Amino acid sequence: MSMTVKLRNGTEVPALGMGTWNMGDNAARRSEELESLRTGIELGLRVIDTAEMYGNGRSENVVGEAISGIRDKVFLVTKVLPSNGSRKGVAQACRNSLNRLKTDHIDLYLLHWRGAVPLAETIEAFEKLRDEGLIGSWGVSNFDVKDMQELDNTVGGDQCVTNQILYSLDHRGVEFDLLADDQRRNIATMAYSPIGQGGVLLRNEVLASIAQKHKTSLGGATPAQIALTWVLRQPDLIAIPKASSVKHLRENIAAREIKLSDEDLAALDQAFPPPKHHVSLEMI
């Protein structure tokens, strides 16, 4: 398991980061969310992923507060909605995000998913932001194989550094082609929701039985840690699970101590079969 991932522009980031989907939606949890993000940064999880869509900017507000005074320790990722993918829309959306994040630059700016605006126009807008120093690099999110091929054939498309996609034990379709395709293009994969949503995945009996066989510095392993370790086994991949409490954050970090055996991997393949044909990219 690699502890870091080097982007095609030479930037090296931790393979484990922090997602912020739904953060900021509940005012009563704000202090806990801030503590989790700050603790994660202190423990080396420098990649923080957010988006203008998350809570209509509330997530970016939480992140902005969390990184206040420690901005230089963070590799900050946010996303622009496809409806704002035009030259003018990208420029304004980026500045709005910068205001909410209380910073003067975004390290990695992503197009959240494909929209009606031509890719060439969005790329041009991204490149202008980079020239202005408002972003360090750019990428895409929720792009399938054909989308990536179109991107590759678009002027400036070779500047894309990441593709953020849904990838977990119960969403393995990307293993058939997309993961390898992005690797071939030297585009790092960012895996969102790597331990599933709503807890359905984590109630799986096979995951539970494998967890019982492993230990970490925190004690016995959990199904969530096994699921995260399984995702992190992939090369050139950054996993960004959400951890809205310090307890879950520390469990995510400890998952890096686990080494799954061939027997474990075979059992997981049986419980969550890998794809045998192309599967359209899933989104949540």
Residue pairs with C-beta under 8 A, 6 or more apart in sequence:
1 15
1 229
1 232
1 233
1 256
1 259
2 15
2 235
2 236
3 14
3 15
3 16
3 256
4 12
4 13
4 14
4 15
5 12
5 13
5 14
5 15
5 188
5 236
5 237
5 238
6 12
7 13
7 137
7 161
7 162
7 188
8 161
8 186
8 187
8 188
9 137
9 161
11 75
11 107
11 136
11 137
11 161
13 46
13 47
13 75
13 238
14 44
14 45
14 46
14 47
14 238
15 232
15 237
15 238
15 239
16 45
16 47
16 232
16 238
16 239
16 252
16 253
16 255
16 256
17 45
17 46
17 47
17 48
17 49
17 75
17 77
17 190
17 238
17 239
17 240
18 36
18 37
18 40
18 45
18 47
18 48
18 49
18 240
18 241
18 242
18 243
18 249
19 49
19 192
19 193
19 240
19 241
19 242
20 33
20 37
20 48
20 49
20 50
20 54
20 59
20 62
20 63
20 242
21 51
21 54
21 59
21 192
21 193
21 242
22 54
22 55
22 59
22 242
22 244
23 33
23 50
23 54
23 55
23 58
23 59
23 62
23 63
23 242
23 244
24 30
24 33
24 54
24 55
24 58
24 59
24 60
24 61
24 62
25 55
25 58
29 244
30 62
32 244
32 245
32 246
33 62
33 66
33 244
34 62
34 65
34 66
35 246
36 243
36 244
36 245
36 246
36 248
36 249
37 48
37 62
37 63
37 66
37 67
38 66
38 70
39 246
39 249
39 250
40 48
40 243
40 249
40 253
41 48
41 66
41 67
41 70
41 73
41 74
43 249
43 250
43 253
45 249
45 253
46 73
46 74
46 75
47 74
47 75
47 77
47 238
47 240
48 63
48 66
48 67
48 74
48 75
48 76
48 77
49 77
49 78
49 164
49 190
49 192
49 240
50 59
50 60
50 63
50 76
50 77
50 78
50 79
50 101
51 59
51 60
51 78
51 79
51 81
51 110
51 112
52 60
52 78
52 79
52 80
52 81
52 84
52 93
52 96
52 97
52 100
53 79
53 81
53 112
54 60
57 96
57 97
57 100
60 78
60 97
60 100
60 101
61 100
63 76
63 101
64 100
64 101
64 102
64 103
65 102
67 73
67 74
67 76
67 101
67 102
67 103
68 102
71 103
74 107
75 107
75 108
76 101
76 103
76 105
76 106
76 107
76 108
77 106
77 107
77 108
77 109
77 110
77 190
78 97
78 101
78 106
78 109
78 110
79 109
79 110
79 111
79 112
79 141
79 164
80 89
80 90
80 93
80 94
80 97
80 109
80 110
80 111
80 112
81 93
81 112
81 115
82 111
82 112
82 113
82 114
82 115
82 116
82 117
83 89
83 115
84 90
84 92
84 93
85 111
85 115
85 116
85 117
85 121
85 122
85 125
86 117
86 121
86 122
86 125
87 121
87 124
87 125
87 128
89 117
89 125
90 122
90 125
90 126
90 129
91 125
91 128
91 129
94 106
94 109
94 129
94 134
94 135
95 134
97 106
98 104
98 105
98 106
98 134
104 134
105 133
105 134
105 135
105 136
106 134
106 135
106 136
107 135
107 136
107 137
108 135
108 136
108 137
108 138
108 139
108 161
108 162
109 126
109 129
109 135
109 137
109 138
109 139
110 138
110 139
110 140
110 141
110 162
110 164
111 122
111 126
111 138
111 139
111 140
111 141
112 141
112 142
113 141
113 142
113 143
113 283
114 142
114 143
114 147
119 150
119 151
119 154
119 157
120 154
120 155
120 156
123 138
123 154
123 155
123 156
123 157
123 159
124 156
126 135
126 138
126 156
126 159
127 138
127 156
127 159
129 135
129 138
130 136
130 137
130 138
130 159
137 159
137 161
138 159
138 160
138 161
139 160
139 161
139 162
139 163
139 164
139 187
139 190
140 147
140 148
140 151
140 160
140 162
140 163
140 164
141 163
141 164
141 165
141 190
142 164
142 165
142 166
142 281
142 283
143 151
143 163
143 165
143 281
144 178
144 280
144 281
145 177
145 178
145 181
145 278
148 163
148 178
148 181
148 182
148 185
148 187
150 157
151 157
151 160
152 158
152 185
160 187
161 187
161 188
162 187
162 188
162 189
162 190
162 238
163 178
163 182
163 187
163 188
163 189
163 190
164 189
164 190
164 191
164 192
164 240
165 174
165 178
165 189
165 190
165 191
165 192
165 281
166 174
166 191
166 192
166 193
166 281
166 282
166 283
166 284
167 174
167 179
167 189
167 191
167 192
167 194
167 231
167 237
168 191
168 193
168 194
168 195
168 196
168 201
168 227
168 231
169 196
169 201
169 204
169 207
169 227
169 230
169 231
169 268
169 271
169 272
170 196
170 200
170 201
170 272
171 193
171 282
172 272
172 273
172 274
172 275
173 275
173 278
173 279
173 280
173 281
173 282
174 189
174 279
174 281
175 274
175 275
176 274
176 275
176 276
176 277
176 278
176 279
177 278
178 281
179 189
179 234
179 237
182 188
182 189
182 236
183 189
183 235
183 236
188 236
188 237
188 238
189 234
189 236
189 237
189 238
190 237
190 238
190 239
190 240
191 231
191 234
191 237
191 238
191 239
191 240
192 240
193 241
193 284
194 227
194 228
194 231
194 232
194 239
194 240
194 241
195 201
195 202
195 224
195 227
195 228
195 231
195 241
196 202
196 227
197 284
201 207
201 223
201 227
202 222
202 223
202 224
202 227
203 223
204 223
204 271
206 267
206 268
206 270
206 271
207 223
207 226
207 227
207 268
207 271
208 223
209 267
210 223
210 226
210 260
210 264
210 267
210 268
211 220
211 221
211 222
211 223
211 225
211 226
212 220
212 221
213 221
213 264
214 220
214 221
214 225
214 226
214 258
215 221
216 225
216 254
216 255
216 257
216 258
217 254
217 257
218 250
218 251
218 254
221 255
221 258
222 251
224 248
224 251
224 252
224 255
225 251
225 252
225 254
225 255
225 258
226 255
226 258
226 260
226 264
228 239
228 241
228 252
228 255
229 255
229 256
229 258
229 259
229 260
230 260
230 265
230 268
231 237
231 239
232 239
232 255
232 256
233 260
241 252
243 249
243 251
243 252
260 268
